[in-house]
Amino acid sequence: MNQGKKPLVIGLAGGSGSGKTTVAKEISKRLPQDRILILPEDAYYNDNSALTMEERKKVNYDHPSAYDTDLLIEQLKALLAGEAVEMPTYNFSILSRAKDTIHVEPADIIILEGILVLSSPELRQFMDIKLFVDADDDIRFIRRLQRDTQERGRSIDWIIAQYLATVKPSYNQFVEPSKKYADIIIPQGGENQVAIDMVSSKLLSILNS
């Protein structure tokens, strides 16, 4: 990390299944690995250990209240001050925070990635560049269906019910309106190599300046 320069914070938002994580990883691959880190909003879901599994299943995980934003801001401030943090981890199988943490060292570029990062004025104030990954509703739903069945062990019926009850309404209420704050909108997600190359080149030039 360059001790003489303030780290650059990139806000990267978009709907669930839009390709945010892929875009973040593709940008990261094009930059020096010791100078960039990805801070996923998903890691900062609330600790639901005091709730029963039935209660956890009723939580709207696409609503701002599902996140421990105070902890996210606290750790982001620490990273910006050049301090390492112990990032929480989240177990999607049990719908609660895991006991393990991940040691994260500060870096010159911090990608803050998550569905609601642009909808939060408290988080936006830290961002130097704001990106929004756009994708059609059908594409996002199919990707979410594939991910949640293959990686998180969820039933198709449960995924569909959750999508209709909370995911889609929250997207319309919080995520889609946050697009207006973006400096750059990236359609087609991780498949948009032109946009990824352009953003990566800009970040590389900033690193080298």
KEDREN-964414 format. One line per 8 residues: number of its first residue (from 1); for each residue x, y, z of N, C-alpha, C, O. Coordinates in pm, whole numbers, plus 50000, padded with zeros to 5 digits. Layout:
! KEDREN-964414
NUM) X:Y:Z:X:Y:Z:X:Y:Z:X:Y:Z; ... $
//
This chain:
! KEDREN-964414
1) 50084:49880:50000:50000:50000:50000:50087:50124:50000:50185:50132:50074; 50051:50222:49917:50123:50349:49910:50087:50432:50033:49974:50479:50045; 50183:50450:50122:50155:50520:50248:50125:50668:50229:50065:50730:50316; 50166:50724:50116:50148:50867:50098:50018:50908:50033:49989:51027:50023; 49938:50812:49989:49814:50845:49919:49694:50782:49988:49703:50672:50042; 49583:50854:49984:49458:50800:50038:49407:50689:49947:49406:50706:49825; 49366:50577:50004:49311:50469:49921:49189:50517:49841:49114:50603:49885; 49173:50458:49724:49061:50489:49636:48949:50390:49665:48972:50269:49665 $
9) 48829:50439:49688:48716:50351:49716:48623:50347:49596:48575:50451:49549; 48599:50226:49546:48510:50205:49433:48381:50142:49485:48385:50033:49542; 48269:50208:49466:48140:50149:49500:48087:50072:49381:48076:50127:49271; 48053:49946:49401:48008:49860:49291:47876:49794:49330:47872:49703:49411; 47767:49843:49270:47633:49795:49306:47564:49731:49186:47616:49731:49074; 47445:49677:49211:47366:49612:49107:47279:49507:49173:47302:49470:49288; 47179:49459:49103:47089:49360:49160:47156:49226:49184:47263:49198:49130; 47091:49144:49266:47139:49009:49289:47140:48931:49158:47039:48924:49089 $
17) 47256:48873:49123:47268:48799:48998:47303:48885:48878:47301:48836:48765; 47335:49012:48901:47367:49101:48788:47508:49081:48736:47539:49119:48623; 47594:49020:48817:47733:49000:48777:47831:49089:48851:47945:49105:48807; 47788:49147:48963:47875:49236:49041:48004:49168:49084:48113:49222:49064; 47991:49049:49142:48109:48979:49192:48205:48946:49079:48327:48957:49096; 48151:48906:48965:48236:48876:48849:48310:49000:48803:48430:48995:48775; 48239:49113:48794:48303:49238:48753:48414:49275:48851:48524:49313:48809; 48387:49265:48981:48487:49297:49082:48611:49210:49067:48724:49259:49073 $
25) 48590:49080:49046:48703:48987:49031:48780:49013:48902:48903:49005:48901; 48709:49045:48794:48775:49072:48666:48859:49199:48674:48970:49204:48619; 48808:49301:48742:48887:49423:48761:49009:49393:48846:49120:49437:48816; 48988:49317:48953:49098:49283:49044:49209:49207:48974:49327:49230:49000; 49172:49116:48883:49272:49035:48811:49363:49119:48724:49476:49079:48694; 49315:49235:48682:49391:49321:48591:49483:49418:48665:49556:49494:48601; 49480:49416:48796:49558:49510:48876:49654:49433:48968:49631:49315:48995; 49759:49499:49016:49851:49432:49110:49775:49381:49233:49706:49458:49300 $
33) 49788:49253:49262:49706:49190:49365:49731:49245:49505:49642:49240:49590; 49850:49298:49529:49880:49350:49662:49832:49494:49680:49853:49554:49785; 49766:49548:49577:49724:49688:49586:49572:49707:49575:49523:49819:49569; 49500:49596:49573:49355:49604:49560:49289:49501:49650:49341:49391:49668; 49174:49535:49706:49097:49438:49783:48949:49457:49753:48903:49567:49719; 48875:49348:49767:48730:49350:49748:48664:49334:49884:48690:49237:49955; 48581:49429:49920:48509:49426:50047:48361:49398:50016:48289:49490:49978; 48317:49273:50033:48179:49239:49995:48078:49277:50103:48095:49244:50221 $
41) 47974:49346:50062:47868:49384:50156:47805:49261:50220:47760:49266:50334; 47799:49150:50146:47740:49026:50196:47805:48977:50325:47741:48910:50406; 47932:49011:50344:48002:48967:50465:47948:49035:50590:47972:48990:50702; 47875:49143:50570:47829:49224:50683:47679:49210:50711:47617:49300:50767; 47623:49095:50672:47486:49066:50717:47484:49061:50870:47584:49026:50932; 47371:49096:50928:47358:49091:51074:47383:48950:51127:47361:48851:51057; 47429:48943:51251:47444:48815:51319:47305:48768:51364:47244:48827:51454; 47255:48663:51300:47120:48614:51330:47120:48494:51424:47021:48421:51431 $
49) 47229:48474:51497:47240:48354:51580:47134:48346:51690:47104:48238:51739; 47078:48460:51728:46974:48460:51832:46837:48422:51777:46743:48402:51854; 46826:48411:51645:46698:48378:51582:46689:48229:51552:46791:48164:51530; 46569:48175:51552:46549:48038:51507:46563:48033:51355:46560:48137:51289; 46578:47913:51300:46591:47901:51155:46466:47952:51085:46475:48015:50980; 46349:47926:51142:46226:47976:51082:46222:48128:51082:46176:48189:50986; 46272:48189:51188:46278:48335:51194:46379:48390:51094:46356:48494:51032; 46490:48320:51079:46592:48363:50983:46539:48360:50840:46572:48447:50759 $
57) 46457:48260:50811:46403:48247:50676:46305:48360:50641:46279:48386:50524; 46252:48425:50743:46156:48533:50720:46222:48670:50704:46156:48768:50670; 46352:48677:50730:46424:48804:50719:46433:48846:50572:46457:48762:50485; 46415:48974:50545:46434:49027:50410:46581:49063:50394:46626:49168:50441; 46656:48976:50328:46801:48995:50315:46838:49095:50206:46956:49120:50182; 46739:49151:50141:46764:49253:50039:46721:49392:50089:46709:49486:50010; 46699:49403:50217:46659:49530:50279:46778:49586:50358:46855:49509:50416; 46795:49718:50362:46908:49777:50437:46917:49731:50582:47026:49723:50637 $
65) 46803:49701:50644:46804:49660:50785:46868:49524:50808:46897:49488:50922; 46892:49447:50700:46954:49315:50714:47105:49324:50733:47169:49224:50766; 47161:49443:50714:47307:49459:50718:47354:49533:50843:47285:49620:50896; 47473:49494:50889:47540:49565:50998:47625:49675:50934:47748:49666:50929; 47558:49779:50887:47627:49886:50815:47724:49961:50906:47827:50011:50860; 47692:49969:51034:47783:50037:51128:47918:49967:51133:48022:50033:51132; 47917:49834:51137:48043:49759:51138:48117:49776:51006:48239:49790:51005; 48043:49774:50896:48106:49792:50764:48176:49928:50758:48289:49936:50712 $
73) 48109:50032:50803:48168:50166:50800:48289:50173:50894:48391:50233:50860; 48277:50112:51011:48388:50110:51107:48512:50046:51046:48623:50098:51059; 48493:49931:50978:48608:49862:50920:48659:49932:50795:48779:49930:50768; 48570:49994:50719:48613:50071:50602:48699:50189:50647:48803:50217:50586; 48658:50257:50752:48736:50369:50805:48874:50321:50851:48974:50389:50828; 48879:50206:50914:49007:50151:50960:49099:50122:50842:49218:50155:50846; 49045:50062:50737:49125:50032:50618:49176:50160:50553:49290:50166:50508; 49091:50262:50549:49132:50391:50491:49240:50457:50574:49319:50537:50523 $
81) 49244:50423:50703:49347:50478:50793:49474:50394:50792:49568:50421:50867; 49475:50290:50706:49594:50206:50696:49600:50093:50797:49707:50037:50821; 49486:50060:50858:49482:49955:50959:49418:49828:50903:49325:49835:50823; 49469:49713:50946:49410:49585:50907:49283:49561:50988:49267:49615:51097; 49192:49479:50934:49067:49447:51004:49041:49297:50998:49098:49226:50915; 48954:49251:51087:48906:49113:51085:48765:49116:51028:48668:49140:51099; 48755:49089:50898:48625:49095:50830:48539:48976:50869:48587:48863:50870; 48412:49000:50902:48324:48888:50935:48297:48802:50812:48318:48846:50699 $
89) 48251:48682:50835:48208:48595:50725:48064:48551:50753:48018:48551:50867; 47996:48514:50645:47855:48479:50657:47831:48341:50600:47880:48309:50491; 47756:48260:50673:47723:48125:50628:47582:48126:50570:47484:48135:50644; 47573:48117:50438:47443:48126:50372:47358:48000:50394:47237:48003:50373; 47421:47891:50435:47346:47769:50459:47263:47779:50587:47151:47726:50594; 47319:47847:50689:47247:47860:50815:47189:48000:50834:47127:48030:50936; 47210:48087:50734:47155:48223:50736:47199:48302:50859:47119:48371:50922; 47327:48291:50891:47379:48366:51005:47529:48385:50990:47594:48319:50908 $
97) 47583:48476:51068:47726:48504:51065:47804:48382:51115:47764:48317:51212; 47915:48353:51050:48000:48243:51091:48096:48290:51202:48112:48410:51224; 48157:48194:51270:48250:48229:51378:48383:48279:51323:48450:48362:51385; 48421:48228:51207:48551:48265:51149:48548:48406:51093:48445:48455:51046; 48664:48472:51098:48682:48602:51034:48795:48591:50933:48871:48494:50935; 48807:48690:50847:48914:48694:50748:49000:48817:50774:48949:48929:50782; 49129:48795:50789:49222:48906:50812:49241:48982:50681:49282:48924:50581; 49211:49110:50682:49219:49193:50562:49317:49308:50585:49300:49388:50676 $
105) 49418:49313:50500:49515:49422:50506:49467:49539:50420:49395:49517:50322; 49505:49661:50454:49465:49777:50373:49527:49771:50234:49628:49703:50214; 49468:49840:50139:49517:49841:50001:49492:49977:49939:49416:50058:49992; 49556:50001:49825:49542:50130:49758:49406:50148:49694:49356:50260:49682; 49344:50036:49652:49210:50041:49594:49120:49944:49670:49154:49827:49688; 49006:49995:49714:48908:49913:49785:48780:49910:49702:48718:50014:49678; 48741:49791:49658:48614:49775:49587:48508:49734:49688:48513:49623:49742; 48414:49822:49714:48304:49794:49805:48187:49744:49721:48122:49822:49650 $
113) 48161:49614:49729:48068:49550:49636:47946:49495:49707:47958:49422:49805; 47826:49530:49657:47704:49477:49716:47581:49541:49655:47589:49644:49589; 47466:49478:49679:47343:49525:49614:47302:49665:49659:47242:49739:49582; 47335:49701:49783:47282:49825:49840:47386:49931:49867:47356:50032:49931; 47509:49912:49820:47615:50007:49859:47591:50147:49803:47632:50246:49864; 47525:50157:49687:47498:50290:49631:47371:50352:49688:47351:50473:49677; 47287:50272:49749:47163:50326:49805:47185:50388:49943:47096:50455:49996; 47301:50365:50001:47331:50415:50135:47411:50545:50128:47526:50544:50083 $
121) 47353:50658:50171:47429:50783:50172:47550:50777:50264:47651:50843:50239; 47540:50696:50370:47653:50682:50463:47772:50616:50396:47887:50649:50425; 47746:50522:50305:47854:50455:50233:47901:50538:50113:48020:50542:50083; 47808:50603:50046:47844:50681:49927:47947:50790:49958:48029:50824:49873; 47942:50844:50079:48033:50953:50112:48180:50911:50107:48269:50996:50098; 48206:50780:50114:48344:50731:50110:48391:50701:49968:48510:50679:49946; 48299:50700:49871:48331:50651:49737:48389:50758:49646:48341:50871:49642; 48493:50718:49575:48554:50807:49475:48498:50781:49336:48485:50872:49255 $
129) 48465:50655:49309:48405:50615:49181:48290:50520:49211:48302:50431:49295; 48178:50540:49142:48060:50458:49166:48021:50385:49037:48003:50447:48933; 48008:50254:49047:47972:50170:48933:47841:50097:48962:47814:50058:49076; 47761:50080:48857:47637:50002:48870:47635:49898:48760:47645:49930:48642; 47623:49771:48800:47618:49661:48704:47472:49631:48672:47394:49598:48762; 47437:49642:48546:47298:49629:48502:47277:49497:48428:47364:49454:48352; 47164:49434:48450:47129:49310:48379:46977:49295:48379:46910:49343:48470; 46925:49229:48277:46780:49207:48268:46729:49126:48387:46802:49044:48443 $
137) 46605:49150:48424:46544:49079:48538:46552:48928:48520:46585:48856:48614; 46521:48880:48400:46520:48735:48376:46659:48675:48396:46674:48569:48456; 46761:48744:48345:46898:48696:48359:46938:48691:48506:46997:48594:48552; 46905:48796:48579:46940:48801:48721:46872:48690:48800:46932:48629:48888; 46745:48665:48768:46672:48559:48839:46731:48422:48809:46749:48341:48900; 46762:48395:48683:46818:48265:48645:46953:48243:48714:46980:48134:48765; 47037:48346:48716:47167:48334:48783:47149:48309:48932:47221:48227:48990; 47055:48378:48992:47030:48359:49136:46979:48218:49162:47019:48154:49259 $
145) 46892:48170:49076:46838:48034:49090:46951:47932:49083:46958:47841:49166; 47038:47946:48984:47150:47853:48969:47245:47859:49088:47287:47756:49140; 47278:47980:49131:47371:47997:49243:47316:47939:49372:47386:47866:49443; 47191:47972:49403:47135:47932:49532:47106:47782:49540:47109:47726:49650; 47079:47717:49427:47060:47572:49430:47195:47500:49435:47210:47402:49508; 47292:47548:49358:47421:47480:49348:47515:47510:49463:47587:47422:49510; 47516:47636:49510:47614:47677:49610:47557:47688:49751:47631:47678:49848; 47427:47709:49763:47370:47735:49895:47266:47633:49938:47204:47646:50044 $
153) 47247:47530:49855:47162:47418:49893:47016:47450:49915:46951:47389:50000; 46963:47546:49840:46824:47586:49860:46733:47524:49756:46775:47493:49645; 46608:47506:49794:46511:47446:49702:46462:47551:49603:46462:47671:49632; 46419:47504:49487:46369:47596:49384:46244:47669:49434:46229:47788:49409; 46156:47597:49502:46034:47660:49554:46067:47773:49650:46005:47880:49646; 46166:47750:49738:46203:47852:49837:46263:47974:49768:46236:48088:49806; 46347:47950:49666:46411:48060:49592:46306:48146:49521:46312:48269:49525; 46209:48080:49457:46104:48153:49385:46020:48235:49483:45989:48351:49458 $
161) 45983:48173:49595:45902:48243:49695:45976:48364:49750:45918:48472:49767; 46105:48347:49779:46185:48458:49832:46199:48569:49728:46191:48687:49762; 46219:48530:49604:46235:48629:49497:46110:48717:49485:46120:48839:49476; 45994:48654:49484:45870:48729:49467:45835:48812:49591:45780:48921:49579; 45866:48758:49709:45827:48825:49834:45919:48940:49872:45873:49043:49921; 46051:48922:49851:46145:49023:49901:46247:49072:49798:46275:49192:49792; 46303:48981:49718:46413:49020:49629:46367:49121:49525:46427:49228:49510; 46262:49088:49452:46214:49178:49346:46162:49310:49402:46198:49416:49351 $
169) 46075:49308:49507:46029:49436:49562:46143:49523:49614:46141:49645:49596; 46241:49463:49679:46354:49541:49732:46441:49596:49620:46496:49705:49631; 46454:49519:49512:46529:49569:49397:46463:49696:49344:46529:49796:49317; 46331:49690:49329:46258:49805:49276:46261:49925:49371:46261:50040:49328; 46262:49897:49501:46257:50005:49600:46394:50066:49629:46405:50188:49648; 46498:49983:49634:46629:50031:49678:46739:50027:49572:46814:50123:49556; 46749:49915:49501:46864:49894:49413:46852:49974:49283:46940:50052:49250; 46743:49953:49211:46724:50023:49083:46734:50175:49099:46800:50240:49018 $
177) 46669:50236:49201:46680:50382:49216:46822:50430:49243:46855:50545:49215; 46908:50342:49297:47045:50384:49329:47132:50397:49204:47244:50447:49210; 47080:50350:49091:47154:50360:48965:47187:50505:48931:47288:50533:48866; 47102:50597:48974:47122:50738:48941:47249:50795:49003:47298:50899:48959; 47302:50728:49104:47424:50777:49168:47551:50728:49099:47661:50773:49131; 47536:50636:49004:47653:50575:48940:47723:50671:48845:47657:50745:48771; 47855:50669:48847:47934:50741:48747:47938:50663:48617:47941:50721:48508; 47939:50531:48630:47945:50442:48513:47846:50328:48532:47843:50265:48638 $
185) 47765:50301:48430:47674:50187:48431:47729:50081:48337:47759:50108:48221; 47743:49959:48390:47800:49849:48313:47691:49748:48279:47651:49670:48365; 47640:49749:48155:47541:49648:48117:47609:49514:48090:47728:49510:48058; 47535:49406:48102:47582:49270:48069:47683:49216:48169:47743:49111:48145; 47703:49285:48279:47786:49232:48388:47925:49190:48347:47995:49261:48275; 47964:49070:48394:48099:49020:48370:48130:48989:48226:48246:48967:48191; 48028:48988:48141:48051:48963:47998:48095:49089:47924:48139:49081:47810; 48084:49204:47990:48117:49331:47925:48266:49360:47943:48306:49440:48028 $
193) 48346:49293:47862:48491:49306:47875:48540:49446:47838:48641:49492:47892; 48470:49514:47749:48510:49650:47710:48503:49743:47830:48597:49816:47859; 48391:49739:47902:48374:49825:48019:48473:49788:48129:48531:49876:48192; 48492:49658:48150:48586:49614:48254:48728:49659:48221:48801:49704:48309; 48766:49648:48094:48900:49692:48052:48917:49843:48070:49022:49889:48113; 48813:49919:48038:48822:50064:48051:48835:50106:48197:48918:50191:48231; 48754:50047:48284:48762:50079:48426:48897:50037:48483:48960:50112:48558; 48942:49918:48446:49071:49868:48495:49186:49957:48450:49277:49985:48528 $
201) 49182:50001:48326:49288:50089:48274:49291:50221:48349:49398:50273:48380; 49173:50275:48379:49165:50400:48455:49224:50381:48594:49300:50466:48641; 49189:50272:48660:49241:50247:48794:49392:50225:48793:49463:50269:48883; 49439:50156:48690:49584:50133:48679:49659:50264:48660:49767:50283:48716; 49602:50354:48581:49667:50484:48560:49669:50565:48689:49764:50638:48715; 49563:50552:48770:49561:50620:48900:49668:50563:48992:49737:50637:49062; 49681:50430:48992:49783:50367:49075:49924:50412:49037:50010:50429:49123; 49945:50431:48908:50079:50464:48859:50109:50613:48859:50221:50654:48829 $
209) 50009:50694:48893:50030:50839:48889:50103:50889:49014:50129:51009:49026 $
//
